[in-house]
Amino acid sequence: MPIDVRAAAALALAPVLAGKSLNQVLPPMLERVASRDRGLLQQLCYGTLRHYPKLQAELSQLLTRPLRDKDRDIRALLLIGLYQLGATRVPDHAAVSATVDAIRELKKPWAKGLTNAILRRYLRERDALAQNLDEAATAAHPLWLFNKLNKQWSGAAPGIFAAGNEQAPMTLRVNRAKFSRDSYLAQLAAAGIASSPGDIGEQAIVLQLPVDVADLPGFEAGAASVQDEAAQMAAPLLGVQAGERVLDACCAPGGKTCHLLELLEGRCELVAMDIDSERLARVEDNLHRLGLSAQLLVGDATAPPEILQAASFDRILVDAPCSATGVIRRHPDVKLLRRESDIPQLADQQLAILRGLWPLLKPGGSLLYATCSILAEENSRVIDKFLQQGNDVSLHIPEQPWGQLCTHGRQLLPDIHGPDGLFYALLCKAPRAALPSHCA
């Protein structure tokens, strides 16, 4: 029997409060609610996490003492209640009543009175509570990240915070081997799905409202894929030519892999590698749906498998593991789970990946380094350290009409109505006399 959707949201968020990823805990919980409630369950989980720093600061003011660790489900439910009252159109009385009713599913009757009292007190005192919040909590970002973004991106920081607190637009990449963008826009219109061309991607379409992929014309036949517009910049930047050998070194879930193959209609040899075999299975699924093929390989980019011979690739794409600070709106548990101390460790891993992969690149070849981070420590500073490793590497910064030029690359910042925040740097391998024209 399906369980109450707010109780399900609390049971999903409680492990996140204990340090687990939402991607781990939400999918099985979606199976426990009625199909009509799955959209609401996702909204409650994602929305509560997007606003978590603000909600937790408000809840701390409302509680006379902290809840015990074993009652994380109650804390999660209180946060969900505050989210509904402060950031949704659910009528106040309905939000309070439904949240209190969810206690029944959690089998903690003692919390019913507490939940009712906390939510009703919030309604009476919300203005005063808001005045007591610091700037970081008001912006709904953890203090360390709030300070870092204000320092690194000063004038752009308010827009970054705003984007991080809202649901991302649903963006498609049209498979140009099957349709032009204009023809697919017409198909969407015929299906009653409002959409418009993207601003920076030649195959990008932005939907006015998200829809189930099953409702997209020809989706199962490979007509289009869901991919943010910023991520759609990777394949054109790498500039693969027909007949070249390519390594997508951190490929899961495969969006960039498939885009590379689509652009050349499969006329290249592509090895798609990832350290996680389960995530690599998702790449295989995406390739199958689109009718594409690649060699799939489980491997660690810091120490590539011996099967990958030195100087055997013309192009390498490195979509490096990172803080995900440029895609917080899609992964809002970052606001809880990421720590400032993680950033130097990630930067060390990113540098190790570049050093591990560089010997696989042919002289005259190019490597595109990408992250979904907006922090200099993971982007320009990593590239700067790598450039100092020797004289066989140079940086090429393509002139593009999008993003911001950085010291060692180009940065897209998250836009509330537009792309995510991604960083790109194109590295070329000597000898320069043999470099392809785009690296000259």
C-alpha positions as CSV (number, residue, x, y, z in Angstrom):
1,M,0.0,0.0,0.0
2,P,1.4,3.4,-0.9
3,I,2.6,5.6,2.0
4,D,1.9,9.3,2.7
5,V,4.0,11.5,0.4
6,R,5.2,13.8,3.1
7,A,6.2,10.9,5.3
8,A,8.0,9.4,2.3
9,A,9.9,12.7,1.8
10,A,10.9,12.7,5.5
11,L,12.1,9.1,5.2
12,A,14.1,10.0,2.1
13,L,15.7,13.2,3.6
14,A,16.6,11.7,7.0
15,P,19.5,9.7,5.5
16,V,20.6,12.8,3.6
17,L,20.8,14.6,6.9
18,A,23.0,11.8,8.0
19,G,25.4,12.1,5.0
20,K,23.9,10.0,2.2
21,S,23.3,11.2,-1.3
22,L,19.8,12.0,-2.4
23,N,20.5,10.0,-5.6
24,Q,20.9,6.9,-3.4
25,V,17.8,7.2,-1.2
26,L,15.2,8.8,-3.4
27,P,14.7,6.2,-6.2
28,P,13.5,3.4,-3.9
29,M,11.2,5.9,-2.0
30,L,9.5,6.9,-5.3
31,E,8.3,3.3,-5.6
32,R,6.6,3.5,-2.2
33,V,4.2,6.3,-3.0
34,A,1.3,6.4,-5.4
35,S,2.3,7.3,-9.0
36,R,0.3,10.5,-8.8
37,D,2.5,11.6,-5.8
38,R,5.9,11.0,-7.3
39,G,6.2,14.5,-8.7
40,L,5.3,16.0,-5.4
41,L,7.7,13.7,-3.6
42,Q,10.6,15.0,-5.8
43,Q,9.5,18.6,-5.3
44,L,9.4,18.3,-1.6
45,C,12.8,16.6,-1.4
46,Y,14.6,18.8,-3.9
47,G,12.9,22.0,-2.8
48,T,13.7,21.4,0.9
49,L,17.3,20.7,0.1
50,R,17.7,23.8,-2.1
51,H,16.5,25.9,0.8
52,Y,18.1,23.8,3.6
53,P,20.5,26.4,5.0
54,K,17.7,28.9,5.5
55,L,15.2,26.3,6.7
56,Q,17.6,24.8,9.2
57,A,18.5,28.3,10.6
58,E,14.8,29.0,11.0
59,L,14.1,25.6,12.6
60,S,17.0,26.2,15.1
61,Q,15.2,29.3,16.3
62,L,11.9,27.5,16.7
63,L,13.2,24.4,18.6
64,T,13.9,24.8,22.3
65,R,16.5,22.0,22.1
66,P,17.9,20.0,19.2
67,L,16.2,16.8,18.1
68,R,18.1,13.5,18.7
69,D,20.0,11.8,15.9
70,K,17.5,9.0,15.9
71,D,14.7,11.5,15.2
72,R,16.2,12.8,11.9
73,D,12.9,11.8,10.2
74,I,11.1,14.3,12.4
75,R,13.6,17.0,11.7
76,A,13.3,16.3,8.0
77,L,9.5,16.5,8.3
78,L,9.7,19.8,10.1
79,L,12.0,21.2,7.4
80,I,9.6,19.9,4.7
81,G,6.8,21.7,6.5
82,L,8.7,25.0,6.7
83,Y,9.6,24.7,3.0
84,Q,5.9,24.3,2.1
85,L,5.0,27.3,4.2
86,G,7.8,29.5,3.0
87,A,8.4,28.6,-0.6
88,T,5.4,26.9,-2.2
89,R,1.8,27.8,-3.1
90,V,0.4,25.2,-0.8
91,P,-2.2,27.0,1.5
92,D,-0.9,27.4,5.0
93,H,-3.6,25.4,6.7
94,A,-3.3,22.5,4.2
95,A,0.5,22.4,4.6
96,V,0.3,22.3,8.4
97,S,-2.5,19.7,8.5
98,A,-0.9,17.4,5.9
99,T,2.5,17.6,7.6
100,V,1.1,16.8,11.0
101,D,-0.9,13.9,9.5
102,A,2.3,12.4,8.1
103,I,3.5,11.7,11.7
104,R,1.2,8.7,11.7
105,E,3.4,7.0,9.0
106,L,6.6,7.7,11.0
107,K,5.1,6.0,14.1
108,K,6.2,8.7,16.5
109,P,3.0,10.1,18.0
110,W,4.9,12.2,20.5
111,A,6.0,14.4,17.6
112,K,2.5,15.3,16.4
113,G,2.1,18.2,19.0
114,L,5.6,19.4,18.4
115,T,5.2,19.5,14.6
116,N,1.9,21.4,14.9
117,A,3.3,23.9,17.4
118,I,6.5,24.5,15.4
119,L,4.7,25.2,12.1
120,R,2.0,27.4,13.6
121,R,4.7,29.4,15.5
122,Y,6.5,29.9,12.2
123,L,3.4,31.3,10.7
124,R,3.1,33.8,13.5
125,E,6.8,34.8,13.7
126,R,8.1,34.3,10.1
127,D,9.1,37.9,9.7
128,A,11.0,38.1,12.9
129,L,12.7,34.8,12.2
130,A,13.9,36.1,8.8
131,Q,15.4,39.2,10.4
132,N,17.5,37.0,12.7
133,L,19.1,35.1,9.8
134,D,22.7,35.9,8.6
135,E,23.4,36.7,5.0
136,A,24.4,33.2,4.1
137,A,21.3,31.6,5.6
138,T,19.1,34.2,3.8
139,A,20.8,33.3,0.6
140,A,20.2,29.6,1.4
141,H,23.8,28.6,1.0
142,P,26.3,27.2,3.5
143,L,28.5,29.9,5.0
144,W,31.8,28.6,3.5
145,L,30.4,28.6,0.0
146,F,28.6,31.9,0.4
147,N,31.9,33.6,1.4
148,K,33.9,31.9,-1.3
149,L,31.5,32.8,-4.1
150,N,31.2,36.4,-2.9
151,K,35.0,36.6,-3.0
152,Q,35.5,35.0,-6.3
153,W,32.5,36.2,-8.2
154,S,31.5,39.3,-6.2
155,G,29.0,41.1,-8.6
156,A,27.7,37.8,-10.0
157,A,27.2,36.1,-6.6
158,P,23.5,37.2,-6.1
159,G,22.6,35.6,-9.4
160,I,24.5,32.5,-8.6
161,F,22.6,32.2,-5.3
162,A,19.3,32.8,-7.0
163,A,20.0,30.1,-9.6
164,G,21.0,27.6,-6.9
165,N,17.7,28.0,-5.1
166,E,15.4,27.3,-8.1
167,Q,14.6,24.3,-10.2
168,A,16.7,24.1,-13.3
169,P,15.1,24.4,-16.7
170,M,14.7,21.2,-18.6
171,T,16.9,21.4,-21.7
172,L,17.1,19.0,-24.6
173,R,19.8,18.2,-27.1
174,V,18.3,17.4,-30.5
175,N,20.0,14.5,-32.3
176,R,21.0,16.2,-35.5
177,A,21.5,12.9,-37.2
178,K,17.7,12.5,-37.0
179,F,16.2,16.0,-36.9
180,S,17.1,19.7,-37.3
181,R,16.4,21.8,-34.2
182,D,13.6,23.7,-36.1
183,S,11.9,20.5,-37.1
184,Y,12.0,19.1,-33.6
185,L,10.7,22.4,-32.2
186,A,7.7,21.9,-34.5
187,Q,7.2,18.4,-33.3
188,L,7.2,19.6,-29.7
189,A,4.7,22.3,-30.6
190,A,2.4,19.8,-32.2
191,A,2.6,17.7,-29.0
192,G,1.5,20.7,-27.0
193,I,4.9,21.1,-25.4
194,A,6.0,24.8,-25.2
195,S,9.7,25.3,-25.9
196,S,12.2,27.7,-27.4
197,P,15.7,27.4,-28.9
198,G,18.7,27.6,-26.5
199,D,20.9,30.6,-26.4
200,I,24.3,29.0,-26.8
201,G,23.9,25.4,-28.0
202,E,23.2,24.7,-31.7
203,Q,21.1,21.7,-30.9
204,A,19.7,23.0,-27.6
205,I,16.0,23.4,-26.8
206,V,14.6,24.7,-23.5
207,L,11.2,23.6,-22.4
208,Q,8.9,26.1,-20.8
209,L,7.9,23.4,-18.2
210,P,9.5,20.0,-17.4
211,V,7.8,17.0,-18.9
212,D,8.2,13.2,-18.6
213,V,10.6,12.0,-21.2
214,A,8.0,9.5,-22.3
215,D,6.0,12.5,-23.6
216,L,8.8,13.8,-25.8
217,P,8.3,13.0,-29.5
218,G,10.6,10.2,-30.6
219,F,12.5,10.1,-27.4
220,E,12.9,6.3,-27.2
221,A,13.9,6.3,-30.9
222,G,16.8,8.7,-30.1
223,A,15.3,11.9,-31.4
224,A,16.6,13.9,-28.4
225,S,18.3,13.7,-25.1
226,V,18.0,15.6,-21.8
227,Q,21.2,17.6,-21.4
228,D,21.9,21.1,-20.0
229,E,23.0,23.7,-22.4
230,A,26.4,24.2,-20.7
231,A,27.2,20.6,-21.0
232,Q,26.4,20.7,-24.7
233,M,29.5,22.9,-25.2
234,A,31.9,20.1,-24.5
235,A,31.7,18.2,-27.8
236,P,32.0,21.2,-30.1
237,L,35.0,22.5,-28.0
238,L,36.9,19.2,-28.3
239,G,36.5,19.5,-32.1
240,V,36.9,15.8,-32.9
241,Q,37.4,15.0,-36.6
242,A,36.3,12.0,-38.6
243,G,38.5,9.0,-38.1
244,E,40.1,10.2,-34.9
245,R,40.5,8.1,-31.8
246,V,38.9,9.6,-28.7
247,L,38.9,8.9,-25.0
248,D,36.0,10.1,-22.8
249,A,37.8,9.4,-19.5
250,C,35.1,10.1,-16.9
251,C,32.2,9.4,-19.1
252,A,29.1,8.5,-16.9
253,P,26.2,9.0,-17.4
254,G,27.2,9.5,-21.1
255,G,25.6,12.7,-22.2
256,K,28.9,14.1,-23.6
257,T,29.9,10.7,-24.9
258,C,26.7,10.5,-27.0
259,H,27.0,14.1,-28.2
260,L,30.5,13.5,-29.5
261,L,29.3,10.5,-31.5
262,E,26.2,12.3,-32.8
263,L,28.2,15.2,-34.2
264,L,30.3,12.8,-36.3
265,E,27.5,10.3,-36.9
266,G,29.7,7.7,-35.3
267,R,32.7,8.3,-37.6
268,C,35.3,8.1,-34.9
269,E,36.7,5.4,-32.5
270,L,35.5,6.3,-29.0
271,V,36.5,4.7,-25.8
272,A,34.2,5.6,-22.9
273,M,35.8,4.9,-19.5
274,D,34.5,5.4,-16.0
275,I,35.6,4.2,-12.6
276,D,32.1,3.0,-11.6
277,S,30.8,0.0,-13.4
278,E,27.2,0.7,-12.4
279,R,27.4,4.2,-13.8
280,L,29.0,2.8,-16.9
281,A,25.8,0.7,-17.4
282,R,23.9,4.0,-17.7
283,V,26.2,5.0,-20.5
284,E,25.5,1.8,-22.3
285,D,21.7,2.4,-22.0
286,N,22.1,5.9,-23.5
287,L,24.2,4.6,-26.4
288,H,21.6,1.9,-27.1
289,R,18.7,4.3,-27.1
290,L,20.5,6.6,-29.6
291,G,21.7,3.7,-31.8
292,L,25.4,4.6,-31.1
293,S,28.4,2.4,-30.2
294,A,31.6,2.9,-28.2
295,Q,34.1,0.7,-26.4
296,L,33.1,0.7,-22.7
297,L,35.9,0.4,-20.2
298,V,36.0,0.4,-16.4
299,G,39.1,2.2,-15.3
300,D,40.6,4.8,-13.0
301,A,41.7,8.0,-14.8
302,T,44.5,8.6,-12.3
303,A,46.0,5.3,-13.2
304,P,44.6,4.2,-16.6
305,P,44.4,0.5,-17.5
306,E,47.4,-0.8,-19.4
307,I,45.1,-1.7,-22.3
308,L,45.1,2.1,-23.1
309,Q,48.4,2.5,-24.8
310,A,50.6,5.6,-24.5
311,A,50.1,8.3,-27.2
312,S,47.1,6.4,-28.7
313,F,44.4,9.1,-28.6
314,D,43.9,12.2,-30.8
315,R,41.5,13.7,-28.3
316,I,40.7,13.2,-24.7
317,L,37.7,14.6,-22.8
318,V,38.1,14.8,-19.0
319,D,34.8,15.6,-17.2
320,A,36.5,15.6,-13.9
321,P,34.9,14.7,-10.5
322,C,34.3,18.0,-8.7
323,S,32.4,19.9,-6.0
324,A,29.3,20.2,-8.3
325,T,29.0,23.8,-7.1
326,G,27.9,24.8,-10.6
327,V,24.9,22.4,-10.6
328,I,23.7,22.8,-7.0
329,R,20.1,23.3,-8.2
330,R,20.2,19.8,-9.8
331,H,22.1,18.3,-6.8
332,P,20.9,20.4,-3.8
333,D,22.3,17.9,-1.3
334,V,25.6,19.5,-2.0
335,K,24.5,22.3,0.3
336,L,24.5,19.7,3.2
337,L,27.2,17.2,2.1
338,R,30.0,19.3,0.7
339,R,32.6,20.8,3.0
340,E,35.2,23.4,2.4
341,S,37.9,20.9,3.3
342,D,36.7,18.7,0.3
343,I,37.9,21.3,-2.2
344,P,41.7,20.8,-1.9
345,Q,41.2,17.0,-2.0
346,L,39.1,17.3,-5.2
347,A,41.7,19.6,-6.7
348,D,44.5,17.1,-6.0
349,Q,42.3,14.3,-7.6
350,Q,41.7,16.5,-10.7
351,L,45.4,17.2,-11.1
352,A,46.2,13.4,-10.7
353,I,43.6,12.7,-13.4
354,L,45.3,15.1,-15.8
355,R,48.7,13.6,-15.0
356,G,47.4,10.1,-15.4
357,L,45.8,10.7,-18.8
358,W,48.3,13.1,-20.5
359,P,50.7,10.2,-21.6
360,L,47.8,8.7,-23.5
361,L,47.5,11.8,-25.8
362,K,49.3,11.8,-29.1
363,P,51.7,14.6,-29.8
364,G,49.7,17.4,-31.4
365,G,46.5,16.1,-29.8
366,S,44.2,18.0,-27.5
367,L,42.6,17.4,-24.1
368,L,39.4,19.2,-22.9
369,Y,39.2,19.6,-19.1
370,A,35.7,20.2,-17.8
371,T,34.1,20.5,-14.4
372,C,30.7,21.5,-13.1
373,S,32.4,23.6,-10.5
374,I,32.5,27.4,-10.3
375,L,35.4,27.5,-7.9
376,A,38.8,28.6,-9.1
377,E,40.6,26.0,-6.9
378,E,39.2,23.3,-9.1
379,N,39.4,25.1,-12.4
380,S,42.0,27.7,-13.3
381,R,44.3,26.8,-10.4
382,V,44.3,23.1,-11.4
383,I,45.2,24.0,-15.0
384,D,47.9,26.4,-13.8
385,K,49.6,23.7,-11.8
386,F,49.3,21.3,-14.7
387,L,50.8,23.8,-17.1
388,Q,53.9,24.0,-14.9
389,Q,54.6,20.3,-15.2
390,G,56.6,20.5,-18.4
391,N,57.1,22.1,-21.8
392,D,54.9,19.7,-23.9
393,V,51.6,21.3,-22.8
394,S,50.0,24.6,-23.9
395,L,46.7,26.2,-23.2
396,H,44.3,27.2,-26.0
397,I,41.3,29.4,-25.1
398,P,38.8,29.3,-28.0
399,E,37.0,32.6,-28.7
400,Q,33.3,31.9,-27.7
401,P,30.3,34.2,-27.4
402,W,29.4,32.5,-24.1
403,G,30.8,32.4,-20.6
404,Q,33.5,34.4,-18.9
405,L,37.1,34.3,-19.8
406,C,39.3,33.2,-16.9
407,T,43.0,33.0,-16.5
408,H,43.2,29.5,-17.7
409,G,39.8,28.7,-19.4
410,R,36.3,29.8,-19.9
411,Q,33.6,29.7,-17.2
412,L,29.8,29.5,-17.5
413,L,28.0,30.7,-14.4
414,P,24.6,29.2,-13.4
415,D,21.7,31.2,-14.8
416,I,18.3,31.0,-13.2
417,H,16.7,30.7,-16.6
418,G,19.7,29.3,-18.5
419,P,22.7,27.0,-18.4
420,D,24.4,25.4,-15.4
421,G,27.8,26.5,-14.2
422,L,30.6,24.7,-16.1
423,F,34.3,25.3,-16.7
424,Y,36.3,24.4,-19.8
425,A,40.0,24.5,-20.6
426,L,41.5,23.1,-23.8
427,L,45.1,21.8,-23.5
428,C,47.3,21.0,-26.5
429,K,50.2,18.7,-26.6
430,A,53.5,19.6,-28.4
431,P,55.2,19.5,-30.9
432,R,53.4,22.7,-31.9
433,A,54.4,22.2,-35.6
434,A,52.1,19.1,-35.6
435,L,49.2,20.7,-33.8
436,P,45.8,20.6,-35.4
437,S,44.6,24.0,-36.7
438,H,42.4,24.7,-33.7
439,C,45.4,24.3,-31.4
440,A,47.7,26.5,-33.4
